[in-house]
């Protein structure tokens, strides 16, 4: 009897000690968080730490919530960073908020691995594994000038993990994920239209003044970028949202889908990027072909025909003159480029083609490349090579504005890279 009482007292004492230590830990964490918040330069660190803890906790209990939350987070990441910079201080050389997405993807990848994501052996899966191996070798390429820059650049390729995450998603979860993505495009489009019609809020204008780049300007007008980190990321996010609404907006969702497609389409047009319009025309042909059961070759032929007719159609409906307002300049830039795509004075299509050809030629002259930091901002931030071995067209562009040398691979760190990768996984 005395032995039992003694054991109970020991257990109670241990419980009390654990409670005291836990309370002390919370107090210490609160004090440290308060200290961070009191110092403007540490606010981002504290905010990122809180989000990281939330992601870890949700990942352990409900990984699905992490997946849905990740989409919303990435859609609002650019705006969040600007608000924190405007209210407190800038991110410095590296922004800890950018680590939230890789953390969430790693957690989801671990969960997917437990569900057998890597056990599905397909040609597409093997190709993706080979691609990951090449990325790892590219990060260690000694020709990029800084090994740290190469390893740091891997953060921009973490969205590749979404391929294996998508392999284990049930159809219902994948559909919900895509609908969350498409739904996020609606407020993003409204915010972008607000920037065009009412001007940029103070936090957005501060970012334009401090970090704006040449391609953001169209004459005296400024392209909208909504809640994203760049205008191109905004346009491509909306374009992917349009494709999702086209594919999933049936039956009950059809009226909502039509309204969303109209809103997102108008916003994409006013964003004034011609490449996105071209990509949308091809995507529309492929989606409609898949829905009707057409062969892939037939769908691609329809897409090519739509591209060939696009300049003629735009010329037919284009107005004779344009105004000088913000909207008018963006519309003029869009219409003139689409109606005469190979006119170097109106369109950059020929420049993009020359860049692509130059990149292929460079691969033969320098087969080992310059490492993955050369196609990301990690090269500029951490001492890697950015433009040293770039094609002449790229170097000329960089000479006018070095900030324009940002590969599309960099932008794939956003949800635009994650969600399509999940969808591609279902093909394998």
C-alpha positions in Angstrom: 0.0 0.0 0.0 2.8 2.4 1.0 4.6 1.4 -2.2 1.6 2.4 -4.3 1.2 5.7 -2.6 4.9 6.4 -3.1 4.7 5.7 -6.8 1.7 7.9 -7.2 3.5 10.8 -5.4 6.5 10.3 -7.7 4.2 10.4 -10.8 2.4 13.5 -9.5 5.8 15.2 -8.8 7.1 14.4 -12.3 3.9 15.7 -13.8 4.2 18.9 -11.8 7.8 19.3 -12.9 7.0 18.7 -16.5 4.2 21.2 -16.3 6.5 23.8 -14.8 9.1 23.2 -17.5 6.5 23.4 -20.2 5.1 26.6 -18.8 8.6 28.0 -18.5 9.3 27.0 -22.1 6.1 28.8 -23.2 7.1 31.9 -21.2 10.6 31.9 -22.7 9.1 31.5 -26.2 6.7 34.3 -25.6 9.5 36.6 -24.3 11.7 35.7 -27.3 8.8 36.3 -29.7 8.0 39.6 -28.0 11.7 40.6 -28.4 11.6 39.7 -32.1 8.4 41.6 -32.7 9.7 44.6 -30.8 12.6 44.7 -33.2 11.3 45.5 -36.7 14.0 43.6 -38.5 13.0 40.4 -36.6 9.3 40.5 -37.3 9.6 38.4 -40.5 11.6 35.8 -38.6 9.0 35.6 -35.9 6.2 35.4 -38.4 7.9 32.7 -40.4 8.6 30.7 -37.2 5.0 30.9 -36.2 3.9 29.7 -39.6 6.5 27.0 -39.6 5.2 25.6 -36.3 1.6 25.7 -37.6 2.6 23.8 -40.7 4.4 21.2 -38.7 1.5 20.7 -36.4 -1.1 20.5 -39.2 1.2 18.2 -41.2 1.3 15.7 -38.3 -2.5 15.8 -37.7 -4.2 16.8 -41.0 -1.8 16.9 -44.0 -4.7 17.8 -46.3 -5.1 21.1 -44.6 -1.4 21.9 -45.2 -2.0 21.2 -49.0 -5.0 23.6 -49.2 -3.3 26.2 -47.0 -0.2 26.1 -49.1 -2.1 27.2 -52.2 -3.7 30.1 -50.3 -0.4 31.0 -48.7 1.5 31.2 -52.0 -1.3 33.2 -53.7 -0.9 35.8 -50.9 2.8 35.5 -50.4 3.9 38.6 -52.4 1.3 40.8 -50.7 2.3 39.5 -47.3 5.9 40.3 -47.9 5.1 43.8 -49.1 2.8 44.5 -46.1 5.6 43.4 -43.7 8.1 45.5 -45.5 5.8 48.5 -45.5 4.9 48.2 -41.8 8.2 47.1 -40.4 11.3 46.5 -42.4 12.5 44.9 -45.6 13.6 41.3 -45.9 17.3 42.0 -46.2 19.4 39.6 -48.3 17.2 36.6 -47.6 13.5 36.4 -46.6 12.6 33.7 -44.1 9.0 33.7 -45.4 10.3 31.9 -48.5 11.1 28.9 -46.3 7.5 28.2 -45.4 6.6 26.6 -48.8 9.6 24.2 -48.9 8.8 23.2 -45.3 5.2 22.4 -46.2 6.2 20.5 -49.4 8.8 18.4 -47.5 6.1 17.4 -44.9 3.7 16.5 -47.7 6.4 14.6 -49.5 7.2 12.5 -46.4 3.5 11.7 -46.0 3.3 10.8 -49.7 6.3 8.6 -49.3 4.6 6.7 -46.5 1.7 6.2 -48.9 3.9 4.6 -51.5 4.5 7.6 -53.9 8.0 6.3 -54.8 6.8 2.7 -55.4 4.9 3.5 -58.5 7.4 2.8 -61.2 6.5 4.5 -64.5 8.5 6.0 -67.4 7.3 9.5 -66.4 8.3 8.8 -62.8 11.7 7.6 -63.8 12.2 10.7 -66.0 11.3 12.9 -63.0 13.8 11.1 -60.8 16.5 11.6 -63.5 15.6 15.3 -63.6 16.1 15.5 -59.8 19.5 13.8 -60.1 20.5 16.4 -62.7 19.3 19.2 -60.4 21.4 17.8 -57.6 24.5 17.6 -59.9 23.7 21.2 -61.1 23.7 22.4 -57.5 27.3 21.0 -57.1 28.6 22.3 -60.4 31.9 24.0 -59.7 31.6 26.3 -62.8 28.9 28.4 -61.1 31.4 30.3 -59.0 29.9 29.5 -55.6 28.9 26.1 -54.2 26.7 27.9 -51.6 24.8 29.6 -54.4 24.2 26.3 -56.0 22.9 24.6 -52.9 20.8 27.7 -52.0 19.3 27.6 -55.5 17.7 24.2 -54.7 14.9 26.0 -52.8 13.6 27.2 -56.2 13.2 23.6 -57.4 11.4 22.2 -54.3 8.0 22.4 -56.1 9.2 19.4 -58.2 8.3 17.4 -55.1 4.6 18.1 -55.9 4.9 15.5 -58.7 5.1 12.7 -56.1 2.7 14.4 -53.7 0.1 14.4 -56.5 0.6 10.6 -57.1 -1.0 9.7 -53.8 -3.8 12.2 -53.8 -7.3 10.7 -54.1 -9.3 12.0 -57.0 -11.6 14.0 -54.7 -8.7 15.6 -52.9 -7.0 16.5 -56.2 -10.3 18.0 -57.5 -10.7 20.1 -54.3 -7.1 21.2 -54.6 -7.6 22.5 -58.1 -10.8 24.2 -57.2 -9.1 26.0 -54.2 -6.4 27.1 -56.7 -9.1 28.4 -59.2 -11.0 30.1 -56.4 -7.9 31.9 -55.3 -7.7 33.4 -58.7 -11.0 35.4 -58.2 -9.8 37.7 -55.4 -6.4 37.9 -57.1 -8.0 39.1 -60.3 -10.2 41.7 -58.5 -7.1 43.1 -56.7 -5.3 43.3 -60.1 -8.2 45.2 -61.6 -8.3 47.5 -58.6 -4.6 48.3 -59.2 -5.3 49.3 -62.8 -8.4 51.4 -62.1 -7.7 53.0 -58.7 -3.9 52.9 -58.6 -1.5 51.0 -56.4 -1.9 51.1 -52.6 1.1 52.5 -50.6 2.6 49.1 -49.9 2.5 48.1 -53.6 3.8 51.5 -54.7 6.7 51.3 -52.2 7.7 47.9 -53.7 7.5 49.4 -57.3 9.8 52.3 -56.3 12.3 50.0 -54.5 12.2 46.8 -56.4 10.4 47.4 -59.7 11.9 46.2 -63.0 11.8 47.3 -66.6 9.2 44.8 -67.8 6.8 46.1 -65.2 6.4 49.3 -67.2 4.4 49.7 -70.4 5.0 53.3 -71.5 4.0 55.4 -68.5 1.6 52.6 -67.3 2.5 49.9 -64.8 1.3 46.4 -65.1 -0.8 45.0 -62.3 0.7 42.2 -60.2 -2.0 41.8 -57.6 -0.9 39.8 -54.5 2.1 38.2 -56.3 5.8 38.9 -56.5 5.8 39.8 -60.2 3.4 40.7 -63.0 4.3 37.5 -65.0 3.6 35.3 -62.0 0.2 37.0 -61.6 -0.7 36.5 -65.2 0.3 32.8 -65.3 -1.6 32.1 -62.1 -4.8 33.5 -63.6 -4.2 31.6 -66.8 -3.8 28.3 -65.0 -7.0 29.2 -63.0 -8.9 29.7 -66.3 -7.8 26.2 -67.5 -9.0 24.7 -64.2 -12.4 26.4 -64.4 -12.7 25.2 -68.0 -11.9 21.6 -67.0 -13.8 21.3 -63.8 -16.6 23.9 -64.1 -19.5 21.6 -65.1 -23.1 21.1 -64.0 -23.7 22.9 -60.7 -20.4 24.9 -61.0 -21.0 26.0 -64.6 -22.5 29.5 -63.9 -19.8 30.2 -61.4 -17.2 28.9 -63.8 -18.4 31.1 -66.6 -18.3 34.2 -64.4 -14.9 33.3 -63.1 -13.5 32.7 -66.6 -14.8 36.0 -67.7 -13.3 37.8 -64.8 -9.9 36.1 -65.0 -9.8 36.4 -68.8 -10.4 40.2 -68.5 -7.7 40.5 -65.9 -5.2 38.5 -68.0 -5.9 40.7 -71.0 -5.3 43.9 -69.0 -2.1 42.5 -67.5 -0.8 42.9 -71.0 1.5 39.9 -71.4 1.2 38.3 -74.8 2.9 35.0 -74.0 0.1 34.1 -71.6 -2.6 34.7 -74.2 -0.7 32.4 -76.6 -0.4 29.7 -73.9 -4.1 30.0 -73.1 -5.0 29.5 -76.7 -3.0 26.3 -76.8 -4.3 25.1 -73.4 -7.9 25.8 -74.5 -7.5 23.6 -77.6 -5.9 20.8 -75.5 -8.6 20.9 -72.8 -11.5 20.9 -75.3 -9.8 18.2 -77.3 -9.4 16.0 -74.1 -13.0 16.7 -73.1 -14.2 15.6 -76.6 -11.9 12.6 -76.7 -9.8 13.9 -79.6 -6.3 12.4 -80.3 -3.5 14.5 -78.9 -2.2 15.2 -82.5 -5.6 16.6 -83.5 -5.8 18.8 -80.4 -2.3 20.2 -81.1 -3.3 20.8 -84.7 -6.3 22.8 -83.6 -4.1 24.8 -81.2 -1.6 25.6 -84.0 -4.5 26.7 -86.2 -5.8 29.0 -83.4 -2.4 30.6 -83.0 -2.1 31.1 -86.8 -5.5 32.9 -86.8 -4.9 34.9 -83.6 -3.2 37.9 -85.3 -5.9 38.1 -87.9 -8.7 38.0 -85.4 -7.0 40.6 -83.2 -6.5 42.9 -86.1 -10.1 42.6 -87.1 -11.4 43.7 -83.7 -8.7 46.1 -82.7 -9.7 49.8 -82.5 -8.1 52.3 -84.8 -6.7 54.4 -82.0 -6.0 54.1 -78.3 -6.1 56.6 -75.4 -3.3 57.7 -73.2 -4.7 56.4 -69.9 -3.3 53.5 -67.9 -5.8 51.0 -69.2 -5.5 52.3 -72.8 -1.7 51.9 -72.8 -2.0 48.3 -71.5 -4.6 47.4 -74.1 -2.6 49.0 -76.9 0.5 47.0 -75.9 -1.5 43.8 -75.8 -3.3 44.3 -79.1 -0.3 45.6 -81.1 1.9 42.7 -80.0 -0.7 40.1 -80.8 -1.7 41.5 -84.1 1.9 41.7 -85.4 3.9 39.2 -83.3 7.1 39.2 -85.3 7.5 43.0 -85.5 10.4 43.7 -83.1 9.0 47.2 -82.5 5.6 45.8 -81.3 6.4 42.4 -79.9 9.2 40.5 -78.1 8.3 37.2 -79.8 11.4 37.3 -82.0 13.6 38.1 -79.0 12.3 35.1 -77.1 12.9 32.8 -80.0 16.5 34.1 -80.4 17.0 33.5 -76.6 15.7 29.9 -76.9 18.0 29.3 -79.9 20.9 30.9 -78.1 20.3 28.7 -75.1 20.4 25.5 -77.2 23.5 26.6 -79.0 25.2 27.3 -75.7 24.4 23.8 -74.5 26.7 22.4 -77.3 29.5 24.9 -76.5 29.3 24.4 -72.7 27.7 21.0 -72.1 28.4 21.1 -68.3 26.5 24.4 -67.9 27.1 26.8 -65.1 25.0 25.3 -62.4 21.4 25.9 -61.3 22.3 29.2 -59.6 22.9 30.7 -63.0 19.1 30.5 -63.7 17.9 31.7 -60.3 18.4 34.8 -58.2 20.6 32.7 -55.9 23.5 33.4 -58.2 23.2 37.2 -57.7 22.6 36.9 -54.0 25.3 34.4 -53.0 28.1 35.0 -55.4 27.2 32.5 -58.2 27.3 33.1 -61.9 24.2 34.7 -63.4 25.1 36.1 -66.8 28.7 35.1 -67.4 27.9 32.4 -69.9 24.5 33.6 -71.1 23.7 34.0 -74.7 24.5 37.4 -76.2 20.8 38.3 -76.4 20.5 37.6 -72.7 23.6 39.6 -71.8 22.4 42.6 -73.8 19.1 42.5 -72.0 20.9 42.2 -68.7 23.0 45.3 -69.6 19.9 47.3 -69.8 18.4 46.0 -66.6 20.1 43.1 -64.6 16.9 42.5 -62.6 15.2 41.2 -65.8 17.4 38.0 -65.9 15.0 35.8 -63.9 14.3 32.4 -65.3 10.8 31.0 -65.4 12.3 28.2 -63.2 12.6 30.8 -60.4 8.9 31.6 -60.6 8.0 27.9 -60.3 8.7 28.1 -56.6 5.1 29.5 -56.5 1.9 27.5 -56.6 1.9 27.8 -60.3 4.6 25.1 -60.2 3.1 22.9 -57.5 -0.4 22.4 -58.8 0.5 21.6 -62.4 3.1 19.2 -61.1 0.4 17.4 -59.1 -1.7 17.2 -62.2 1.1 15.8 -64.3 1.7 13.1 -61.7 -1.6 11.6 -62.6 -0.4 11.0 -66.1 2.2 8.6 -64.8 
